[in-house]
Amino acid sequence: MSKYWSATTKKLTPYVPGEQPKLTKLVKLNTNENPYPPSPRAVAAMQAELGTDGAALRLYPDPNADRLKEAVAAFFAAHGVTPAHVFVGNGSDEVLAHAFQGLLKHERPILFPDITYSFYPVYCGLYGVDYNQVALDGDFAIVADDYRQPSARKPGGIIFPNPNAPTGRLLPLAEVERIVAGNPDSVVVVDEAYIDFAGDDIPTAIALVAKYPNLLVVHTLSKSRSLAGLRVGYAVGQPELIEGLERVKNSFNSYPLDRLAISGAVAALEDVAHFDATRQAVIKSREALVAEMAKLGFETLPSAANFIFARHPQHDAGTLAAALRERSIIVRHFKSPRIEQFLRITIGTDEQCMALLAALREIL
């Protein structure tokens, strides 16, 4: 700790990202990356933007990323989304950071689940946002009624992932709407990083945006569009909320997305066929992996994400994670209360899933 640090810096407990090991021949199932390459159209668009000599990089990108906002709006046109409803940022983490500072920082504490994306309390510490954690139920599910507070105790805001992370459990859209409708004086942020893996019959909360001025829905291109290395995220909400995010963004960094990111993201959104094919492959592999792990005695929570959250009643999760690592298979183990006996396992290719199962059979 340095004497030059500010008081805020001294108090921070930073987020710890999933390990990015430098090992080769590794089965990496710890950071929820998509096992399939991104859209070839996205790669071609980035190469075209770069050109033969890279001359375009001498110019700043569009600070408003209008092409990307238009592409997001076109993708969700059926829900009445226009570019004025869209905010874009350097990954959904930056979008969330601006939401914490611009929409969730009020005198009253905000609410989020006790088991959830561990960046939320980090943002609260960084921006001085008071918060209360709401316990998941005994089945590790979010209970909508727990977020419907009396008017005298109305929260400063509400945020939760759907599907939740790291549990993977999905809150039905009707229950999401109950939370939003029950808190008309508070912004409700629904973090849908994994919603595309829930299935074709599961609608996004973006379907509710036209109805509720207090709803902001956050998405990322890191998961279902295989662009984690590009860092592109966006939010959809009514224009008043978007304007608040733009004010924060333009007081922080007017150029959060570079020229290659904008071009690649636009092409990825437009390539619906590739998007559908890869996410359906992940869903199919997820269901197969859950079935095979059940044969080994694992208990797995219902997952609507590109990962599963599983435990074995007769084997310690930390010991299993260490044994897998010895076999060059990396999964995520959280040492937090209530979930210390679970492993979060990213859905890989069928070959990666087979390697995981073979290792688990050997260990067990």
C-alpha contacts under 8 A as a table, 3 or more apart, distances in Angstrom:
res1	aa1	res2	aa2	distance
1	M	5	W	7.39
1	M	10	K	7.26
2	S	5	W	5.52
5	W	8	T	8.00
5	W	9	T	5.89
5	W	10	K	6.41
6	S	9	T	5.17
6	S	10	K	6.39
7	A	10	K	5.19
7	A	11	K	6.49
8	T	11	K	5.32
8	T	12	L	6.43
8	T	126	L	7.02
9	T	12	L	5.33
11	K	125	G	7.61
12	L	122	V	7.31
12	L	125	G	6.08
12	L	126	L	6.61
13	T	122	V	6.43
13	T	125	G	7.59
14	P	122	V	6.01
15	Y	118	S	6.82
15	Y	119	F	5.66
15	Y	122	V	6.12
18	G	30	N	6.42
18	G	31	T	5.40
18	G	332	R	7.38
19	E	30	N	7.30
19	E	31	T	7.44
23	L	26	L	6.30
25	K	328	S	7.41
26	L	328	S	5.21
26	L	329	I	6.10
26	L	330	I	7.61
27	V	328	S	6.20
27	V	329	I	4.66
27	V	330	I	6.33
27	V	352	Q	6.26
27	V	355	A	7.89
28	K	31	T	7.77
28	K	329	I	6.04
28	K	330	I	5.12
28	K	331	V	7.01
29	L	32	N	6.74
29	L	33	E	7.88
29	L	329	I	7.14
29	L	330	I	5.50
29	L	331	V	4.99
29	L	332	R	7.56
29	L	345	I	5.62
29	L	346	T	4.53
29	L	347	I	6.82
29	L	348	G	6.60
30	N	330	I	5.76
30	N	331	V	4.22
30	N	332	R	4.79
30	N	344	R	7.12
30	N	345	I	6.12
30	N	346	T	5.82
31	T	331	V	7.99
31	T	332	R	7.47
31	T	346	T	6.72
32	N	223	K	7.10
32	N	306	N	6.51
32	N	307	F	6.43
32	N	345	I	7.84
32	N	346	T	4.89
32	N	347	I	7.30
33	E	222	S	7.23
33	E	223	K	5.89
33	E	226	S	6.99
33	E	228	A	6.85
33	E	346	T	7.31
34	N	37	P	7.60
34	N	222	S	7.84
34	N	223	K	5.58
34	N	224	S	6.61
34	N	225	R	7.61
34	N	226	S	5.19
34	N	306	N	7.75
34	N	347	I	7.82
34	N	348	G	7.23
35	P	226	S	7.69
35	P	347	I	7.56
35	P	348	G	5.17
35	P	349	T	5.78
36	Y	226	S	6.70
36	Y	278	T	6.75
36	Y	349	T	7.58
37	P	226	S	6.04
38	P	42	A	6.90
38	P	43	V	7.36
38	P	225	R	5.91
38	P	226	S	4.77
38	P	227	L	6.32
38	P	268	A	7.48
39	S	42	A	5.14
39	S	43	V	6.63
39	S	225	R	7.38
39	S	226	S	7.96
39	S	267	A	7.80
39	S	268	A	5.80
39	S	271	D	6.79
39	S	274	H	5.96
39	S	275	F	7.48
40	P	43	V	5.08
40	P	44	A	6.13
41	R	44	A	5.04
41	R	45	A	6.03
41	R	264	G	7.86
41	R	267	A	5.80
41	R	268	A	6.76
41	R	271	D	7.00
42	A	45	A	5.08
42	A	46	M	6.32
42	A	263	S	7.29
42	A	264	G	4.37
42	A	265	A	6.69
42	A	266	V	7.50
42	A	267	A	4.72
42	A	268	A	5.08
43	V	46	M	5.27
43	V	47	Q	6.27
43	V	264	G	6.39
44	A	47	Q	5.05
44	A	48	A	6.07
44	A	264	G	7.98
45	A	48	A	5.04
45	A	49	E	6.14
45	A	260	L	7.98
45	A	263	S	5.75
45	A	264	G	5.61
45	A	267	A	6.54
46	M	49	E	5.02
46	M	50	L	6.20
46	M	260	L	5.09
46	M	261	A	7.44
46	M	263	S	5.74
46	M	264	G	5.25
47	Q	50	L	5.11
47	Q	51	G	6.20
48	A	51	G	5.08
49	E	56	A	7.03
49	E	259	R	7.25
49	E	260	L	6.30
49	E	263	S	6.90
50	L	53	D	7.27
50	L	54	G	4.78
50	L	55	A	7.27
50	L	56	A	6.27
50	L	57	L	7.10
50	L	260	L	7.10
51	G	54	G	5.33
51	G	55	A	7.22
51	G	56	A	7.43
54	G	57	L	5.75
54	G	58	R	7.93
55	A	58	R	5.80
55	A	59	L	7.94
56	A	59	L	5.71
57	L	60	Y	7.18
57	L	259	R	7.38
60	Y	63	P	7.92
60	Y	255	Y	7.66
60	Y	258	D	7.65
60	Y	259	R	7.59
61	P	65	A	7.61
61	P	255	Y	6.75
61	P	257	L	7.23
61	P	258	D	5.55
61	P	259	R	5.01
62	D	65	A	5.09
62	D	66	D	7.22
62	D	255	Y	7.31
62	D	259	R	7.53
63	P	254	S	5.65
63	P	255	Y	4.84
63	P	256	P	7.44
63	P	257	L	7.63
64	N	255	Y	7.84
65	A	68	L	5.46
65	A	69	K	6.40
65	A	88	V	7.47
65	A	257	L	7.35
65	A	262	I	6.67
66	D	69	K	5.05
66	D	70	E	6.10
66	D	83	P	7.61
67	R	70	E	5.13
67	R	71	A	6.23
67	R	262	I	7.45
67	R	266	V	7.01
68	L	71	A	4.96
68	L	72	V	6.22
68	L	88	V	7.83
68	L	262	I	6.09
68	L	263	S	7.84
68	L	265	A	6.90
68	L	266	V	5.39
69	K	72	V	5.19
69	K	73	A	6.11
69	K	83	P	5.08
69	K	86	V	5.77
69	K	87	F	7.08
69	K	88	V	7.12
70	E	73	A	5.03
70	E	74	A	6.06
70	E	82	T	7.23
70	E	83	P	5.27
71	A	74	A	5.05
71	A	75	F	6.22
71	A	266	V	5.84
71	A	269	L	6.59
71	A	270	E	7.17
72	V	75	F	5.14
72	V	76	F	6.43
72	V	83	P	7.52
72	V	86	V	7.26
72	V	269	L	7.10
73	A	76	F	5.26
73	A	77	A	5.62
73	A	81	V	5.09
73	A	82	T	4.87
73	A	83	P	5.46
73	A	85	H	7.66
73	A	86	V	7.09
74	A	77	A	4.89
74	A	81	V	7.56
74	A	82	T	7.54
75	F	78	A	7.98
75	F	269	L	7.07
75	F	270	E	7.66
76	F	79	H	5.63
76	F	80	G	7.09
76	F	81	V	5.78
76	F	206	I	7.96
77	A	80	G	5.12
77	A	81	V	5.17
77	A	82	T	7.07
78	A	81	V	7.39
79	H	206	I	7.01
79	H	207	A	5.43
79	H	209	V	7.99
79	H	210	A	7.43
80	G	210	A	6.95
81	V	84	A	7.89
81	V	85	H	5.93
81	V	86	V	7.81
81	V	210	A	7.97
81	V	236	V	7.79
82	T	85	H	5.39
82	T	86	V	7.14
83	P	86	V	5.28
84	A	238	Q	7.75
84	A	239	P	5.62
84	A	242	I	7.42
85	H	236	V	5.41
85	H	237	G	5.21
85	H	238	Q	5.28
85	H	239	P	5.14
85	H	242	I	6.39
86	V	234	Y	6.83
86	V	235	A	5.72
86	V	236	V	4.78
86	V	237	G	6.70
86	V	239	P	7.91
86	V	242	I	6.60
87	F	95	V	7.86
87	F	234	Y	5.37
87	F	235	A	5.06
87	F	236	V	6.50
87	F	242	I	5.95
87	F	245	L	7.23
87	F	246	E	7.27
88	V	95	V	6.95
88	V	232	V	7.33
88	V	233	G	5.78
88	V	234	Y	4.12
88	V	235	A	6.40
89	G	92	S	6.67
89	G	94	E	5.92
89	G	95	V	5.38
89	G	232	V	6.05
89	G	233	G	5.31
89	G	234	Y	5.92
89	G	256	P	5.87
89	G	257	L	6.44
90	N	93	D	7.38
90	N	94	E	5.55
90	N	95	V	7.14
90	N	231	R	5.21
90	N	232	V	5.02
90	N	233	G	6.09
90	N	256	P	5.46
90	N	257	L	5.79
91	G	94	E	5.68
91	G	95	V	6.76
91	G	220	T	6.38
91	G	221	L	7.70
91	G	222	S	7.58
91	G	230	L	7.98
91	G	231	R	4.22
91	G	232	V	4.02
91	G	233	G	4.12
91	G	234	Y	7.50
92	S	95	V	4.84
92	S	96	L	6.00
92	S	193	A	7.87
92	S	218	V	6.76
92	S	219	H	6.33
92	S	220	T	5.28
92	S	231	R	7.79
92	S	232	V	6.63
92	S	233	G	4.08
92	S	234	Y	6.19
93	D	96	L	5.05
93	D	97	A	6.09
93	D	233	G	7.59
94	E	97	A	4.88
94	E	98	H	6.28
94	E	233	G	7.79
95	V	98	H	5.32
95	V	99	A	6.31
95	V	218	V	7.48
95	V	233	G	6.63
95	V	234	Y	6.48
95	V	235	A	6.94
96	L	99	A	4.91
96	L	100	F	6.22
96	L	218	V	7.53
97	A	100	F	5.20
97	A	101	Q	6.40
97	A	123	Y	6.45
98	H	101	Q	5.14
98	H	102	G	5.66
98	H	103	L	7.77
98	H	245	L	6.07
98	H	248	V	6.27
98	H	249	K	6.82
99	A	102	G	5.11
99	A	103	L	5.08
99	A	104	L	6.33
99	A	245	L	6.46
100	F	103	L	5.78
100	F	104	L	4.73
100	F	105	K	6.11
100	F	123	Y	6.79
100	F	124	C	7.32
100	F	127	Y	7.41
100	F	129	V	7.70
101	Q	104	L	6.19
101	Q	105	K	5.62
101	Q	127	Y	6.16
101	Q	248	V	7.63
102	G	105	K	6.63
102	G	244	G	6.14
102	G	245	L	6.03
102	G	248	V	6.16
103	L	106	H	7.99
103	L	157	G	7.83
103	L	187	V	6.79
103	L	241	L	7.62
103	L	244	G	7.18
103	L	245	L	7.65
104	L	110	I	6.94
104	L	129	V	7.47
104	L	156	G	6.24
104	L	157	G	5.30
104	L	158	I	7.77
104	L	187	V	6.89
105	K	127	Y	7.65
105	K	128	G	7.58
105	K	129	V	5.37
105	K	130	D	7.89
105	K	156	G	7.04
105	K	157	G	7.96
106	H	109	P	7.29
106	H	129	V	7.29
106	H	156	G	5.46
107	E	130	D	7.91
107	E	156	G	6.72
108	R	130	D	6.97
108	R	154	K	7.78
108	R	155	P	5.76
108	R	156	G	4.55
109	P	129	V	6.94
109	P	130	D	4.46
109	P	131	Y	4.34
109	P	132	N	6.25
109	P	155	P	5.72
109	P	156	G	5.21
109	P	157	G	7.30
110	I	129	V	7.53
110	I	130	D	6.36
110	I	131	Y	4.57
110	I	132	N	6.20
110	I	155	P	5.25
110	I	156	G	4.74
110	I	157	G	4.55
110	I	158	I	5.48
110	I	159	I	7.74
111	L	131	Y	5.76
111	L	132	N	5.12
111	L	133	Q	5.77
111	L	134	V	6.66
111	L	147	Y	7.54
111	L	155	P	6.60
111	L	156	G	7.79
111	L	157	G	6.37
111	L	158	I	4.78
111	L	159	I	6.50
112	F	116	T	7.67
112	F	131	Y	7.64
112	F	132	N	6.81
112	F	133	Q	5.21
112	F	134	V	5.90
112	F	158	I	6.00
112	F	159	I	5.32
112	F	160	F	5.63
113	P	116	T	5.69
113	P	133	Q	5.21
113	P	134	V	4.61
113	P	135	A	5.76
113	P	136	L	6.37
113	P	142	I	7.28
113	P	160	F	6.65
114	D	133	Q	4.83
114	D	134	V	5.39
114	D	135	A	5.03
114	D	136	L	6.62
115	I	135	A	7.32
115	I	136	L	6.93
115	I	165	A	7.69
115	I	166	P	7.48
115	I	167	T	7.92
116	T	160	F	7.27
116	T	161	P	7.17
116	T	164	N	6.28
116	T	165	A	5.16
116	T	166	P	6.15
116	T	167	T	7.72
117	Y	120	Y	6.18
117	Y	161	P	7.25
117	Y	164	N	7.68
117	Y	165	A	5.46
117	Y	166	P	6.76
118	S	121	P	6.38
118	S	122	V	7.15
119	F	122	V	5.01
119	F	123	Y	6.26
120	Y	123	Y	5.30
120	Y	124	C	6.39
121	P	124	C	4.87
121	P	125	G	6.23
121	P	131	Y	7.87
122	V	125	G	5.13
122	V	126	L	6.22
123	Y	126	L	4.96
123	Y	127	Y	6.02
123	Y	129	V	7.72
124	C	127	Y	5.38
124	C	128	G	5.47
124	C	129	V	4.44
124	C	130	D	6.54
124	C	131	Y	7.27
125	G	128	G	5.25
125	G	129	V	6.57
126	L	129	V	7.93
134	V	146	D	7.15
134	V	147	Y	7.91
135	A	142	I	7.86
136	L	139	D	7.52
136	L	140	F	4.99
136	L	141	A	5.23
136	L	142	I	5.17
136	L	143	V	6.88
137	D	140	F	5.14
137	D	141	A	5.43
137	D	142	I	6.65
137	D	143	V	6.92
138	G	141	A	7.40
140	F	167	T	7.13
140	F	169	R	7.68
141	A	169	R	6.44
141	A	170	L	7.87
141	A	171	L	7.58
142	I	171	L	6.74
143	V	146	D	5.64
143	V	147	Y	7.55
144	A	147	Y	5.60
144	A	148	R	6.97
144	A	175	E	5.85
144	A	176	V	7.08
144	A	178	R	6.70
144	A	179	I	5.78
145	D	148	R	5.19
145	D	179	I	7.47
146	D	149	Q	7.28
147	Y	158	I	7.93
147	Y	179	I	6.18
148	R	179	I	6.25
148	R	182	G	5.52
148	R	183	N	6.66
149	Q	152	A	7.94
149	Q	153	R	5.87
149	Q	154	K	5.48
149	Q	155	P	7.43
149	Q	182	G	7.89
149	Q	183	N	7.73
150	P	153	R	5.36
150	P	154	K	6.10
151	S	154	K	5.03
154	K	183	N	7.28
154	K	185	D	7.77
154	K	186	S	7.57
155	P	158	I	7.02
155	P	186	S	6.54
156	G	186	S	5.86
156	G	187	V	7.58
157	G	186	S	4.84
157	G	187	V	4.95
157	G	188	V	5.91
157	G	189	V	7.93
158	I	186	S	7.18
158	I	187	V	6.37
158	I	188	V	4.71
158	I	189	V	6.14
159	I	188	V	5.77
159	I	189	V	4.58
159	I	190	V	5.91
159	I	191	D	7.26
160	F	164	N	7.04
160	F	189	V	6.65
160	F	190	V	5.51
160	F	191	D	5.97
161	P	164	N	4.52
161	P	165	A	6.42
161	P	190	V	5.72
161	P	191	D	4.24
161	P	192	E	5.79
161	P	193	A	7.36
162	N	165	A	7.75
162	N	169	R	7.43
162	N	170	L	5.66
162	N	171	L	6.28
162	N	190	V	6.54
162	N	191	D	5.98
162	N	192	E	5.20
162	N	193	A	7.59
162	N	194	Y	7.22
162	N	195	I	6.67
163	P	167	T	7.95
163	P	168	G	5.31
163	P	169	R	5.23
163	P	170	L	4.31
163	P	171	L	6.71
163	P	192	E	6.61
163	P	193	A	7.79
163	P	194	Y	6.08
163	P	195	I	6.15
163	P	198	A	7.82
163	P	303	S	7.83
163	P	304	A	6.11
163	P	305	A	6.38
164	N	167	T	5.70
164	N	168	G	5.07
164	N	169	R	5.43
164	N	170	L	6.42
165	A	168	G	5.47
165	A	169	R	7.75
166	P	309	F	6.96
166	P	344	R	6.77
167	T	301	L	6.91
167	T	303	S	7.35
167	T	308	I	7.29
167	T	309	F	5.54
167	T	344	R	7.85
168	G	301	L	7.28
168	G	302	P	6.85
168	G	303	S	4.48
168	G	304	A	5.68
168	G	305	A	5.40
168	G	307	F	6.89
168	G	308	I	6.39
168	G	309	F	6.78
169	R	301	L	7.02
169	R	302	P	5.77
169	R	303	S	5.19
169	R	304	A	6.11
169	R	305	A	7.83
170	L	198	A	7.79
170	L	303	S	7.15
170	L	304	A	5.97
171	L	175	E	6.38
171	L	176	V	6.60
172	P	175	E	5.39
172	P	176	V	6.45
173	L	176	V	4.89
173	L	177	E	6.13
173	L	202	I	7.98
173	L	203	P	7.09
173	L	204	T	7.52
173	L	205	A	6.54
174	A	177	E	5.09
174	A	178	R	6.36
175	E	178	R	4.97
175	E	179	I	6.55
176	V	179	I	5.29
176	V	180	V	6.40
176	V	205	A	7.54
177	E	180	V	5.00
177	E	181	A	5.83
177	E	208	L	7.41
178	R	181	A	5.17
178	R	182	G	5.77
179	I	182	G	5.13
179	I	183	N	6.39
179	I	188	V	7.90
180	V	183	N	5.47
180	V	184	P	6.75
180	V	188	V	6.10
180	V	212	Y	7.42
180	V	214	N	7.21
180	V	215	L	6.68
181	A	184	P	5.88
181	A	212	Y	7.47
183	N	186	S	5.46
183	N	187	V	7.73
183	N	188	V	7.80
184	P	187	V	7.66
184	P	214	N	6.42
185	D	214	N	7.36
186	S	214	N	6.38
187	V	214	N	4.61
187	V	215	L	5.95
187	V	216	L	7.30
188	V	214	N	6.06
188	V	215	L	5.05
188	V	216	L	6.25
189	V	215	L	6.10
189	V	216	L	4.81
189	V	217	V	5.81
189	V	218	V	7.28
190	V	205	A	7.45
190	V	215	L	7.61
190	V	216	L	6.31
190	V	217	V	4.86
190	V	218	V	6.26
191	D	217	V	6.01
191	D	218	V	4.86
191	D	219	H	6.63
192	E	195	I	5.15
192	E	204	T	7.77
192	E	217	V	6.78
192	E	218	V	5.70
192	E	219	H	5.33
192	E	220	T	7.84
193	A	196	D	7.93
193	A	218	V	7.06
193	A	219	H	5.09
193	A	220	T	5.50
193	A	223	K	7.10
194	Y	197	F	5.90
194	Y	198	A	7.42
194	Y	223	K	6.88
194	Y	224	S	7.38
194	Y	304	A	7.48
194	Y	305	A	5.13
194	Y	306	N	6.85
195	I	198	A	5.35
195	I	204	T	6.81
195	I	304	A	7.17
195	I	305	A	6.74
196	D	199	G	6.69
196	D	224	S	6.29
196	D	279	R	7.11
196	D	305	A	7.73
197	F	224	S	7.28
197	F	279	R	6.09
197	F	280	Q	7.59
197	F	282	V	7.48
197	F	283	I	6.23
197	F	304	A	5.79
197	F	305	A	5.06
197	F	306	N	6.09
198	A	202	I	6.06
198	A	283	I	7.90
198	A	303	S	7.90
198	A	304	A	4.23
198	A	305	A	6.08
199	G	202	I	5.59
199	G	280	Q	7.92
199	G	283	I	7.63
199	G	304	A	7.55
200	D	203	P	7.53
203	P	207	A	7.10
204	T	207	A	6.03
205	A	208	L	5.46
205	A	209	V	7.14
205	A	217	V	6.63
206	I	209	V	5.21
206	I	217	V	6.19
206	I	236	V	6.80
206	I	237	G	7.80
207	A	210	A	7.26
208	L	211	K	5.44
208	L	212	Y	6.39
208	L	215	L	7.77
209	V	212	Y	5.35
209	V	213	P	6.88
209	V	215	L	6.02
209	V	216	L	7.31
209	V	217	V	7.98
209	V	236	V	7.48
209	V	237	G	5.74
209	V	238	Q	6.57
210	A	213	P	7.32
210	A	237	G	7.95
210	A	238	Q	6.95
212	Y	215	L	5.75
212	Y	238	Q	7.92
213	P	237	G	7.28
213	P	238	Q	5.68
213	P	240	E	7.91
213	P	241	L	7.76
214	N	237	G	7.96
214	N	238	Q	7.93
214	N	241	L	7.73
215	L	237	G	6.05
215	L	238	Q	7.66
216	L	235	A	6.51
216	L	236	V	5.77
216	L	237	G	4.67
216	L	238	Q	7.73
216	L	241	L	7.46
217	V	235	A	5.41
217	V	236	V	5.22
217	V	237	G	6.49
218	V	233	G	7.45
218	V	234	Y	5.84
218	V	235	A	4.26
218	V	236	V	6.50
219	H	233	G	5.78
219	H	234	Y	5.44
219	H	235	A	6.13
220	T	223	K	6.80
220	T	232	V	6.20
220	T	233	G	4.18
220	T	234	Y	6.28
221	L	224	S	6.36
221	L	225	R	5.17
221	L	226	S	6.75
221	L	227	L	5.58
221	L	228	A	6.81
221	L	231	R	7.51
221	L	232	V	5.74
221	L	233	G	6.01
221	L	265	A	7.45
222	S	225	R	6.09
222	S	226	S	5.42
222	S	227	L	4.41
222	S	228	A	3.69
222	S	229	G	7.27
222	S	230	L	7.55
222	S	231	R	6.76
222	S	232	V	7.01
222	S	233	G	7.82
223	K	226	S	5.34
223	K	227	L	6.83
223	K	228	A	6.56
223	K	306	N	7.95
224	S	275	F	6.87
224	S	278	T	7.59
224	S	279	R	6.05
225	R	268	A	6.69
225	R	275	F	6.12
227	L	230	L	5.24
227	L	231	R	6.89
227	L	232	V	7.64
228	A	231	R	5.72
228	A	232	V	7.81
230	L	261	A	5.94
231	R	261	A	7.44
232	V	257	L	7.38
232	V	261	A	6.95
232	V	265	A	7.14
235	A	242	I	7.98
236	V	242	I	7.60
237	G	241	L	6.14
237	G	242	I	6.29
238	Q	241	L	5.73
238	Q	242	I	6.51
239	P	242	I	4.89
239	P	243	E	5.96
240	E	243	E	5.17
240	E	244	G	6.52
241	L	244	G	5.18
241	L	245	L	6.54
242	I	245	L	5.11
242	I	246	E	6.19
243	E	246	E	4.99
243	E	247	R	6.25
244	G	247	R	5.20
244	G	248	V	6.59
245	L	248	V	5.22
245	L	249	K	6.12
246	E	249	K	4.96
246	E	250	N	5.97
247	R	250	N	5.35
247	R	251	S	6.28
248	V	251	S	5.11
248	V	252	F	6.34
249	K	252	F	5.09
249	K	253	N	5.71
249	K	254	S	6.36
250	N	253	N	5.55
250	N	254	S	4.76
251	S	254	S	7.35
253	N	256	P	5.93
255	Y	258	D	7.01
257	L	261	A	6.07
257	L	262	I	6.43
258	D	261	A	5.32
258	D	262	I	6.35
259	R	262	I	5.30
259	R	263	S	6.32
260	L	263	S	5.20
260	L	264	G	5.98
261	A	264	G	5.20
261	A	265	A	5.87
262	I	265	A	5.25
262	I	266	V	6.16
263	S	266	V	5.33
263	S	267	A	6.40
264	G	267	A	5.29
264	G	268	A	6.13
265	A	268	A	5.03
265	A	269	L	6.21
266	V	269	L	5.30
266	V	270	E	6.33
267	A	270	E	5.05
267	A	271	D	6.21
268	A	271	D	5.24
268	A	272	V	7.68
268	A	275	F	7.71
269	L	272	V	6.59
269	L	275	F	8.00
271	D	274	H	5.73
271	D	275	F	6.48
272	V	275	F	4.99
272	V	276	D	6.09
273	A	276	D	5.25
273	A	277	A	6.14
274	H	277	A	5.16
274	H	278	T	6.17
275	F	278	T	5.60
275	F	279	R	6.20
276	D	279	R	5.43
276	D	280	Q	6.00
277	A	280	Q	5.34
277	A	281	A	6.24
278	T	281	A	5.02
278	T	282	V	6.36
279	R	282	V	5.05
279	R	283	I	6.23
280	Q	283	I	5.02
280	Q	284	K	6.12
281	A	284	K	5.18
281	A	285	S	6.19
282	V	285	S	5.11
282	V	286	R	6.03
282	V	306	N	6.55
282	V	347	I	6.55
282	V	348	G	7.47
282	V	349	T	7.64
283	I	286	R	5.03
283	I	287	E	6.37
283	I	306	N	7.16
284	K	287	E	5.40
284	K	288	A	6.36
285	S	288	A	5.10
285	S	289	L	6.04
285	S	347	I	6.90
285	S	348	G	7.73
285	S	349	T	7.30
285	S	350	D	6.29
285	S	353	C	7.85
286	R	289	L	5.14
286	R	290	V	6.19
286	R	306	N	7.15
286	R	307	F	7.31
286	R	308	I	7.57
286	R	347	I	5.97
287	E	290	V	5.21
287	E	291	A	6.34
288	A	291	A	5.22
288	A	292	E	6.32
289	L	292	E	5.17
289	L	293	M	6.06
289	L	353	C	6.75
290	V	293	M	5.20
290	V	294	A	6.17
290	V	300	T	6.86
290	V	308	I	7.76
291	A	294	A	5.21
291	A	295	K	6.72
292	E	295	K	5.22
292	E	296	L	6.85
292	E	357	L	7.63
293	M	296	L	5.03
293	M	297	G	6.56
293	M	298	F	5.45
293	M	299	E	7.91
293	M	357	L	7.32
294	A	297	G	5.04
294	A	298	F	4.95
294	A	299	E	6.44
294	A	300	T	7.66
295	K	298	F	7.36
296	L	361	R	7.31
297	G	312	H	6.23
297	G	313	P	7.65
298	F	310	A	6.32
298	F	311	R	5.51
298	F	312	H	4.53
298	F	313	P	7.21
299	E	310	A	5.49
299	E	311	R	5.35
299	E	312	H	6.09
299	E	313	P	7.65
300	T	308	I	6.77
300	T	309	F	5.69
300	T	310	A	4.20
300	T	311	R	6.54
301	L	308	I	7.06
301	L	309	F	5.79
301	L	310	A	6.43
302	P	308	I	7.84
303	S	306	N	7.93
303	S	307	F	7.13
303	S	308	I	5.85
303	S	309	F	7.57
305	A	308	I	7.30
306	N	346	T	6.10
306	N	347	I	5.48
307	F	344	R	6.63
307	F	345	I	5.32
307	F	346	T	4.11
307	F	347	I	5.12
308	I	344	R	5.70
308	I	345	I	5.33
308	I	346	T	6.57
308	I	347	I	7.40
309	F	342	F	6.19
309	F	343	L	5.66
309	F	344	R	4.58
309	F	345	I	6.47
310	A	342	F	5.22
310	A	343	L	5.36
310	A	344	R	6.57
310	A	345	I	7.79
311	R	317	A	6.73
311	R	341	Q	5.90
311	R	342	F	4.58
311	R	343	L	6.24
312	H	315	H	5.43
312	H	316	D	7.33
312	H	317	A	7.41
312	H	341	Q	7.77
312	H	342	F	7.88
313	P	316	D	7.95
315	H	319	T	7.46
315	H	320	L	7.08
316	D	319	T	5.33
316	D	320	L	6.30
316	D	341	Q	6.17
317	A	320	L	5.03
317	A	321	A	6.12
317	A	333	H	7.12
317	A	340	E	7.04
317	A	341	Q	4.76
317	A	342	F	5.81
317	A	343	L	6.23
318	G	321	A	5.10
318	G	322	A	6.21
318	G	333	H	6.57
318	G	340	E	7.85
318	G	341	Q	7.30
319	T	322	A	5.16
319	T	323	A	6.15
320	L	323	A	5.05
320	L	324	L	6.13
320	L	363	I	7.65
321	A	324	L	5.14
321	A	325	R	6.17
321	A	330	I	7.30
321	A	331	V	6.42
321	A	332	R	7.52
321	A	333	H	6.77
321	A	343	L	7.46
322	A	325	R	5.02
322	A	326	E	6.37
323	A	326	E	5.17
323	A	327	R	6.72
323	A	363	I	7.02
324	L	327	R	5.08
324	L	328	S	6.51
324	L	329	I	5.12
324	L	330	I	6.57
324	L	331	V	7.79
324	L	356	L	7.95
324	L	359	A	6.74
324	L	360	L	7.44
325	R	328	S	4.88
325	R	329	I	4.91
325	R	330	I	5.38
325	R	331	V	7.88
326	E	329	I	7.35
327	R	359	A	7.14
329	I	356	L	6.96
331	V	343	L	6.87
331	V	344	R	6.35
331	V	345	I	5.39
331	V	346	T	7.32
332	R	343	L	5.85
332	R	344	R	5.09
332	R	345	I	6.45
333	H	340	E	7.25
333	H	342	F	6.75
333	H	343	L	5.06
333	H	344	R	6.39
334	F	339	I	6.75
334	F	340	E	5.68
334	F	342	F	7.33
334	F	343	L	7.31
335	K	339	I	7.00
335	K	340	E	4.60
336	S	339	I	5.78
336	S	340	E	5.37
337	P	340	E	6.01
338	R	341	Q	7.74
339	I	342	F	5.40
347	I	353	C	7.12
348	G	351	E	7.69
348	G	352	Q	5.42
348	G	353	C	5.89
349	T	352	Q	5.09
349	T	353	C	6.20
350	D	353	C	5.04
350	D	354	M	6.10
351	E	354	M	5.07
351	E	355	A	6.26
352	Q	355	A	5.04
352	Q	356	L	6.26
353	C	356	L	5.03
353	C	357	L	6.23
354	M	357	L	5.10
354	M	358	A	6.09
355	A	358	A	5.11
355	A	359	A	6.18
356	L	359	A	5.16
356	L	360	L	6.19
357	L	360	L	5.04
357	L	361	R	6.12
358	A	361	R	5.20
358	A	362	E	6.32
359	A	362	E	5.09
359	A	363	I	6.16
360	L	363	I	4.98
360	L	364	L	5.92
361	R	364	L	5.26
